Amino acid sequence: MTERTLWHPVAQSSDVVSAPFSVLLLEQPLVLWRNAEGLVQSFVDRCPHRGARLSMGRVENGHLECPYHGWQFSSGGQCVKVPAVPDFTPPASQRVQAFEVQEAYGLIWVRLEPSDSQLPVFAAETDEHLRKVNCGPYDVAASAPRIIENFLDMSHFGFVHEGWLGSRDATAIAAYKVETTATGVLATGCKAVQPQSNLHSTQAAEVEYTYEVTAAYTAVLTKIPEEGSSKQGWREQIGLFICPVTPETSRVWFRLAVADFESTDEQLQTFQHTIFVQDQPVLESQLPKALPLDPRAEMHSAADRMSSAYRRFLKAQAIAFGTC
């Protein structure tokens, strides 16, 4: 399994409507567009005729039209029209490279090479009790693995998120359990004292989370409801979905699945924005920007068990993009 055989989020579904949309995945320029049936297509963003960017063109009669000479390409990449030679039927060899596409969690996902890999699981998606809201995208000058590791880390709460997710007076991290799974790593029994873990908290409380890496560049936080709370039995989640743009830059989305039906989408997004923009400058300051997989490259503490397990997972999966 390599980065190119995994599914990656590249855009919000709402980004691709009637016009072509350009994205960058693993340093590969792509163009996204919808065919006449409304299905998203993903091509190399380069016309095979004279190399113009297809994302500068338009969708015409259910085909993607190049902006330079008007060549048209159908779903799957086959050239179906050469306007300068109207009676010409393009052979099967005249085509643009196409990639597999799926839509899920309000996002468009692309896989650059065929494999048996599955979309990362976001279990709360099917829970009708929970409300789903996407936050982002955020363009971050940090590698995707560094961003995942930050998401898994609780010991920075009292410093980076002081007064929100943590306090300098309560920085100790209790022991938690880490185990490997079929798709990554899972940490359970993760507890922290938080002044404000959501929009409606009014006093500091100890919260419990699980953190799970569900793919190389995807992680999910699950909040364990307090005993006797009105949300007991529900499992609110935050999914972190990252598009690895280059080895040192990323595009980030969060998907909230929450039992908050009082706040507006904008209020939920603003809270998540407040937290992430506290993280972002610290993430962008880290050196090296790529995540070191050699355990001797950086120092560790007992509180880093989850991030150390994540690094071992990446190494075992031979994930090289964004690591060193």
C-alpha positions in Angstrom: 0.0 0.0 0.0 1.3 3.4 -0.9 -0.1 7.0 -0.8 -1.2 6.7 -4.4 -3.3 3.6 -3.7 -5.2 5.3 -0.9 -8.4 7.5 -1.1 -7.8 11.2 -0.5 -10.2 14.1 0.0 -9.5 16.8 -2.6 -12.5 19.2 -2.6 -15.9 19.8 -1.1 -18.8 18.4 -3.1 -20.2 21.9 -3.4 -17.0 23.1 -5.1 -17.8 21.1 -8.2 -21.1 22.1 -9.8 -21.2 23.3 -13.4 -17.6 24.4 -14.0 -14.3 22.4 -14.0 -12.4 22.7 -10.7 -8.6 22.4 -10.3 -7.0 20.6 -7.3 -3.5 19.3 -6.4 -3.1 15.9 -4.8 0.3 14.3 -4.0 1.8 17.0 -6.3 -0.4 15.8 -9.2 -2.6 18.6 -10.8 -6.1 17.3 -11.3 -9.3 18.7 -12.8 -12.7 17.7 -11.3 -16.0 18.1 -13.2 -19.5 16.6 -13.3 -20.9 14.8 -16.3 -24.5 14.9 -17.5 -25.5 12.4 -14.9 -24.0 14.6 -12.1 -21.2 12.2 -11.4 -17.8 13.7 -10.6 -14.9 12.9 -12.9 -11.2 13.3 -12.2 -8.6 13.8 -15.0 -5.0 14.8 -15.2 -5.2 18.6 -15.6 -3.4 18.6 -18.9 -4.9 18.2 -22.4 -3.0 15.4 -24.2 -3.2 17.5 -27.5 -1.1 20.6 -26.6 -0.8 20.5 -22.9 -3.3 23.2 -21.9 -4.9 23.1 -18.5 -8.3 21.4 -18.8 -9.5 23.2 -15.7 -9.5 26.4 -17.7 -12.1 24.9 -20.1 -15.8 24.2 -19.6 -18.3 21.4 -19.5 -20.2 21.3 -22.8 -23.0 18.8 -23.5 -21.8 16.5 -20.7 -18.2 16.5 -21.9 -15.1 18.4 -20.6 -13.9 20.8 -23.3 -10.3 22.0 -23.5 -10.0 25.8 -23.5 -7.3 25.8 -26.3 -8.7 23.9 -29.3 -12.1 22.7 -28.0 -11.2 19.1 -27.9 -13.9 17.3 -25.8 -13.5 14.4 -23.5 -16.2 12.1 -22.1 -16.4 10.3 -18.7 -13.5 8.0 -18.4 -11.2 10.3 -20.5 -12.0 9.3 -24.1 -11.7 12.1 -26.7 -15.0 12.4 -28.5 -14.7 15.6 -30.5 -11.9 17.4 -32.4 -13.6 20.6 -33.7 -10.9 21.3 -36.3 -11.6 18.0 -38.0 -15.4 17.5 -37.4 -15.6 14.2 -39.4 -12.8 12.6 -37.5 -13.6 9.8 -35.0 -10.9 9.8 -32.3 -9.4 6.3 -31.7 -9.3 4.8 -28.2 -5.7 5.9 -27.8 -6.7 9.5 -27.8 -7.7 10.0 -24.2 -6.7 11.8 -21.1 -5.7 9.9 -17.9 -8.7 9.5 -15.6 -8.8 8.5 -11.9 -11.3 6.8 -9.6 -13.6 9.2 -7.7 -16.1 8.8 -4.8 -18.2 11.3 -2.8 -18.6 10.9 0.9 -18.8 13.0 4.0 -19.6 16.1 1.9 -16.2 15.7 0.2 -14.8 14.4 -3.2 -12.3 11.6 -2.8 -9.7 10.5 -5.4 -7.4 7.5 -5.7 -4.5 7.8 -8.1 -3.8 4.1 -8.5 -6.2 1.1 -8.4 -6.1 -1.0 -5.2 -8.5 -2.7 -2.8 -8.3 0.2 -0.3 -11.5 1.5 1.2 -12.7 5.0 2.1 -11.7 5.8 5.7 -14.6 5.0 8.1 -16.5 7.8 9.8 -18.9 5.8 11.9 -21.0 8.8 13.1 -22.0 9.5 9.5 -24.9 7.0 9.7 -26.1 8.1 13.1 -29.3 10.1 12.4 -29.3 11.5 15.9 -26.2 13.5 15.0 -25.9 16.7 13.0 -23.2 16.8 10.3 -21.3 20.0 9.5 -18.0 20.5 7.6 -15.4 23.0 8.5 -12.7 24.3 6.2 -10.8 23.9 4.0 -7.6 25.2 5.7 -4.5 25.5 3.6 -1.6 24.7 6.0 2.1 24.9 5.4 2.7 21.6 7.2 2.9 18.0 6.2 -0.2 15.8 6.6 1.4 13.5 9.2 2.4 16.5 11.4 -1.2 17.6 11.3 -2.6 14.2 12.2 -0.1 13.9 15.0 -1.2 17.3 16.4 -4.8 16.1 16.4 -3.9 13.0 18.4 -2.0 15.0 21.0 -3.6 16.1 24.3 -0.6 17.4 26.1 -0.5 20.6 24.2 -4.1 21.6 25.3 -3.0 23.6 28.3 -0.5 25.7 26.3 -1.8 26.1 22.7 -5.5 26.1 23.7 -5.3 27.6 27.2 -8.7 28.6 28.5 -10.5 26.6 25.8 -9.4 22.9 25.7 -6.9 23.0 28.5 -5.4 24.8 31.5 -1.8 25.3 32.7 -3.1 24.2 36.1 -4.1 20.7 34.8 -1.6 19.5 32.2 -1.0 15.9 33.5 -2.0 13.2 31.0 -3.3 10.1 32.6 -2.3 6.7 31.2 -4.4 5.6 28.2 -4.5 2.5 26.1 -3.1 2.2 22.6 -3.7 -0.7 20.2 -3.2 -1.4 16.5 -6.2 -1.9 14.2 -6.7 -3.2 10.7 -6.6 0.4 9.4 -4.3 2.2 11.9 -4.2 2.8 15.6 -6.7 3.4 18.4 -6.3 5.2 21.7 -8.9 4.7 24.4 -9.4 6.1 27.9 -8.0 9.5 26.9 -8.9 12.0 29.6 -8.4 15.8 29.9 -9.7 18.6 32.1 -11.2 21.2 29.7 -12.5 24.7 30.5 -14.6 24.7 27.3 -14.9 21.6 25.2 -17.9 22.9 23.3 -20.1 26.0 22.7 -22.3 25.4 25.6 -20.0 24.3 28.4 -20.1 26.6 31.4 -17.4 25.2 33.7 -14.3 23.1 33.6 -14.9 19.3 33.4 -13.0 16.2 32.8 -13.8 14.8 29.4 -13.0 11.4 27.9 -12.2 10.8 24.2 -11.0 8.0 21.9 -8.7 8.8 19.1 -8.4 6.6 16.0 -6.2 6.8 13.0 -8.4 5.3 10.2 -6.0 5.9 7.3 -2.6 7.4 6.8 -3.9 11.0 6.7 -7.3 10.6 8.5 -8.2 10.5 12.1 -11.4 10.5 14.2 -12.0 11.8 17.7 -15.0 10.3 19.6 -16.4 12.0 22.7 -17.5 9.6 25.4 -20.7 11.0 27.1 -20.6 11.6 30.8 -22.6 9.3 33.0 -26.2 10.5 33.4 -25.9 13.2 30.7 -28.7 13.7 28.2 -26.3 12.5 25.5 -25.5 9.2 27.1 -25.3 6.5 24.5 -24.5 9.0 21.7 -21.1 9.1 20.2 -20.3 12.6 18.9 -17.3 12.6 16.5 -14.9 14.9 14.8 -13.3 13.6 11.6 -10.0 15.1 10.4 -9.6 14.6 6.6 -6.4 15.8 5.0 -5.4 16.2 1.3 -1.6 15.8 1.1 -0.9 18.5 -1.5 2.9 18.5 -1.4 5.2 16.8 1.1 5.1 20.0 3.2 1.7 21.5 2.5 -1.8 20.2 3.1 -5.5 21.1 2.7 -7.6 20.2 5.8 -11.2 19.6 6.5 -13.0 18.8 9.8 -16.4 17.0 9.8 -18.5 17.5 12.9 -21.1 14.9 13.9 -22.7 16.5 17.0 -25.9 16.4 19.1 -26.0 20.2 19.1 -29.1 21.4 17.3 -29.2 24.8 19.0 -26.1 26.4 17.4 -26.0 27.5 13.8 -23.6 26.0 11.3 -21.6 29.3 11.5 -21.3 29.1 15.3 -20.1 25.5 15.2 -17.6 26.3 12.4 -16.4 29.4 14.3 -15.7 27.3 17.4 -13.7 24.8 15.4 -12.0 27.6 13.5 -10.9 29.2 16.8 -9.3 26.0 17.9 -7.5 25.2 14.7 -6.1 28.6 14.0 -4.4 28.3 17.5 -2.8 25.1 16.2 -1.9 26.3 12.7 1.1 28.6 13.5 2.6 26.0 15.8 2.2 23.3 13.1 3.8 25.6 10.5 6.7 26.3 12.8 7.7 22.7 13.3 11.0 21.5 11.8 11.6 19.3 10.0 8.2 19.8 8.2 8.1 16.1 7.3 7.3 13.8 10.2 10.4 11.8 11.4 9.8 8.1 11.6 13.1 7.2 13.2 12.3 7.1 16.9 15.8 8.6 17.7 15.1 11.8 15.6 13.0 13.5 18.3 12.5 13.1 22.1 9.4 11.4 23.5 7.5 11.1 26.8 4.9 8.6 28.1 2.2 11.0 27.0 3.3 10.5 23.4 2.3 6.8 23.1 -0.4 7.5 20.5 1.8 9.6 18.2 4.6 7.1 18.5 2.2 4.3 17.5 1.1 6.4 14.6 4.7 6.8 13.4 5.2 3.1 13.6 2.0 2.6 11.6 3.2 4.9 8.8 6.6 3.2 8.7 4.9 -0.2 8.5 2.7 1.0 5.7 5.7 2.5 3.8 4.1 5.9 3.8 6.8 8.2 2.5 4.9 11.4 1.4 5.2 13.9 4.3 7.6 11.7 6.3 11.4 11.5 6.7 
